[in-house]
């Protein structure tokens, strides 16, 4: 059902079974996938694509131009996958010339008042709790959970299966599978409860714990620890996920 009080540009593409509430604004060059629900007073801005079965709650603003002084009106996009929930007053800004797009994958829950800035990449099954703020070009990997009120510095990378304490300030990369907490943000152990819930075996969790024991408690710098892990620990998906993340980090990872 589409409310007669909604403002929808005639060039917008609206899928099958879409519900659009009163006072919604949908701009030109917008695509809304099948089964989406756009609640009252939400705004879907130009150059935005939503996949199937997304729910945009009241007063969210999706695809607004970025808050970046280097942006000069170039054509960039906001690309959102399937089965995402964007709660009240969420703001998502489209990309800049840097990457050309802001991307949100599938099956994510972005709670009220969160902000996703230009050129961010959010993968799948992520939970962003209320008022979390992502600066430009942040990347968040699968199954990360970010506690409420967290502030994330631009260009930071949050790994998969991470649990971040609410109210944190993240200015370094957070490697996969860990709990990140305290002030300043630090490694506080492996997210073993979350990993167990997602089907990781005790052996896999033990491997992750051993890798981080060498990185954070082995008395070596990060480069030395990675070299020792590669030389002494057998290959596994978990080991390789961690060391590849650490090697690719441009900001450096959080400390113990």
C-alpha positions in Angstrom: 0.0 0.0 0.0 1.3 3.4 -0.9 -0.1 6.4 1.0 -1.5 9.2 -1.2 0.4 11.6 1.1 3.8 10.3 0.0 5.9 12.2 -2.5 7.4 9.8 -5.0 9.3 11.0 -8.1 7.7 9.5 -11.2 11.2 8.2 -12.3 11.6 6.2 -9.1 11.4 2.4 -9.5 9.1 0.8 -6.8 9.0 -3.0 -6.6 6.2 -5.4 -5.9 4.4 -5.4 -2.6 6.1 -2.2 -1.3 4.5 -0.3 1.6 5.1 3.4 1.7 3.7 5.5 4.6 2.5 9.2 4.7 4.9 12.0 4.2 7.6 9.8 2.8 9.8 11.4 0.1 11.4 9.3 -2.6 13.6 11.1 -5.0 14.5 10.4 -8.7 17.1 7.7 -9.5 15.9 5.6 -6.6 15.1 1.9 -6.7 13.1 0.2 -3.9 13.1 -3.6 -4.0 10.2 -6.0 -3.6 8.6 -6.2 -0.2 10.2 -3.1 1.4 8.4 -1.1 4.0 9.1 2.7 4.1 7.5 4.2 7.2 6.1 7.7 7.7 8.3 10.7 7.1 11.3 8.7 5.9 13.4 10.2 3.0 15.1 8.2 0.3 17.4 10.5 -1.6 18.7 10.4 -5.2 21.0 7.7 -6.3 19.9 5.1 -3.8 19.1 1.4 -4.3 17.4 -0.7 -1.7 17.2 -4.5 -2.1 14.3 -6.7 -1.1 12.4 -6.8 2.2 14.1 -3.8 3.8 12.3 -1.9 6.5 13.1 1.8 6.8 11.5 3.3 10.0 10.1 6.8 10.5 12.3 9.8 9.9 15.3 7.9 8.6 17.2 9.7 5.8 18.9 7.3 3.3 21.3 8.4 0.6 21.8 12.1 1.5 24.8 13.9 0.0 28.0 13.4 2.1 29.3 15.7 4.8 32.6 16.0 3.0 33.9 19.4 1.7 35.6 17.5 -1.2 32.3 16.5 -2.5 31.2 18.6 -5.5 27.9 17.0 -6.6 29.4 14.1 -8.6 27.1 11.1 -9.2 27.7 8.6 -6.4 25.5 5.9 -4.9 24.1 4.4 -1.7 23.7 0.6 -2.3 21.7 -1.4 0.3 21.1 -5.1 0.1 18.3 -7.3 1.2 16.5 -7.8 4.6 18.0 -4.7 6.3 16.3 -2.9 9.2 17.1 0.8 9.5 15.4 2.2 12.6 14.2 5.7 13.5 16.4 8.7 12.5 19.1 6.6 11.0 21.2 8.6 8.5 23.2 7.0 5.6 25.2 9.2 3.2 26.1 8.3 -0.3 29.7 8.0 -1.5 32.2 10.5 -2.8 34.7 10.2 -5.6 36.9 8.2 -3.3 34.9 5.0 -3.7 31.8 6.2 -5.5 29.4 4.4 -3.2 28.4 3.6 0.3 27.5 0.0 0.7 25.3 -1.9 3.2 25.1 -5.7 2.7 22.3 -8.0 3.8 20.5 -8.9 7.0 21.8 -5.9 9.1 20.1 -4.2 12.0 21.0 -0.5 12.3 19.3 0.9 15.4 17.9 4.4 16.1 20.0 7.5 15.5 23.0 5.7 14.0 25.0 7.3 11.3 26.8 5.7 8.3 29.0 8.2 6.6 30.2 8.4 3.0 32.0 5.5 1.4 31.5 3.1 4.3 31.2 -0.6 3.6 29.1 -2.7 5.9 29.0 -6.4 5.1 26.3 -8.8 6.5 24.6 -9.7 9.7 25.9 -6.6 11.6 24.2 -5.0 14.6 24.8 -1.3 15.2 23.3 -0.3 18.5 21.6 3.1 19.1 23.6 6.3 18.3 26.7 4.5 16.9 28.5 6.9 14.5 30.6 5.7 11.7 32.9 8.3 10.0 33.8 8.2 6.4 35.3 5.0 4.7 34.9 2.8 7.7 34.5 -1.0 7.0 32.6 -3.4 9.2 32.8 -7.2 8.5 30.2 -9.9 9.0 28.5 -10.6 12.3 30.1 -7.6 14.1 28.1 -6.2 17.0 28.8 -2.6 18.0 27.5 -1.3 21.3 25.5 1.8 21.6 27.1 5.3 21.5 30.3 4.0 19.8 32.3 6.5 17.8 34.4 5.1 14.9 37.2 7.1 13.4 37.4 7.4 9.6 39.2 4.6 7.7 38.9 2.2 10.6 38.2 -1.5 10.0 36.1 -3.6 12.4 36.6 -7.3 11.8 34.1 -10.2 11.7 32.5 -11.6 14.8 33.7 -8.7 16.9 31.9 -7.4 20.0 32.5 -3.7 20.8 31.6 -2.3 24.2 29.0 0.5 24.1 30.4 4.0 24.4 33.7 3.0 22.9 35.9 5.3 20.8 37.6 3.4 18.0 40.6 4.9 16.3 42.5 1.7 15.4 41.5 -1.4 13.5 39.7 -4.1 15.6 40.7 -7.6 14.4 38.3 -10.5 14.0 36.7 -12.6 16.8 37.6 -10.3 19.7 35.9 -8.3 22.5 37.0 -4.7 22.3 36.4 -2.5 25.3 37.8 0.0 27.9 39.2 3.5 27.4 41.3 3.7 25.4 39.9 0.9 23.3 41.7 -2.4 23.9 41.7 -6.1 23.3 39.7 -7.7 26.1 39.7 -11.4 25.1 38.1 -13.5 22.4 34.3 -13.3 21.8 34.0 -17.0 22.6 30.3 -16.8 23.6 29.4 -15.2 20.2 31.5 -17.7 18.3 30.0 -20.6 20.1 26.5 -19.3 19.3 27.5 -19.1 15.6 28.7 -22.7 15.5 32.5 -22.4 16.0 33.9 -25.6 17.5 35.9 -25.6 20.8 39.0 -26.4 18.7 38.4 -23.4 16.4 38.0 -21.1 19.4 41.1 -22.5 21.0 43.1 -21.7 17.8 41.8 -18.1 17.9 42.8 -17.8 21.5 46.3 -19.1 20.8 46.8 -16.7 17.9 45.8 -13.7 20.1 47.9 -15.0 23.0 51.0 -14.7 20.8 50.0 -11.3 19.4 49.1 -9.6 22.6 50.9 -11.6 25.3 53.9 -13.0 23.6 56.3 -10.1 24.3 56.8 -9.3 20.6 55.7 -6.5 18.3 52.9 -7.2 15.9 55.2 -8.0 12.9 57.3 -10.4 15.0 54.2 -12.1 16.4 52.7 -12.6 12.9 55.9 -14.1 11.6 56.0 -16.5 14.6 52.4 -17.5 14.1 53.0 -18.3 10.4 56.1 -20.3 11.3 54.8 -22.3 14.2 51.0 -22.6 14.0 49.3 -24.9 11.4 47.2 -23.2 8.7 43.5 -22.8 9.4 40.8 -20.5 8.3 40.7 -18.8 11.7 44.5 -18.3 11.8 44.7 -17.0 8.3 41.7 -14.6 8.8 43.5 -13.0 11.7 46.9 -12.7 10.2 45.6 -11.4 6.9 43.6 -8.8 8.7 46.6 -7.7 10.7 48.8 -7.5 7.6 46.3 -5.4 5.7 45.8 -3.0 8.6 46.8 0.6 7.7 45.9 2.2 11.0 47.3 -0.5 13.2 45.3 -2.8 15.4 44.1 -2.1 18.9 46.5 -2.9 21.8 46.1 -5.3 24.7 
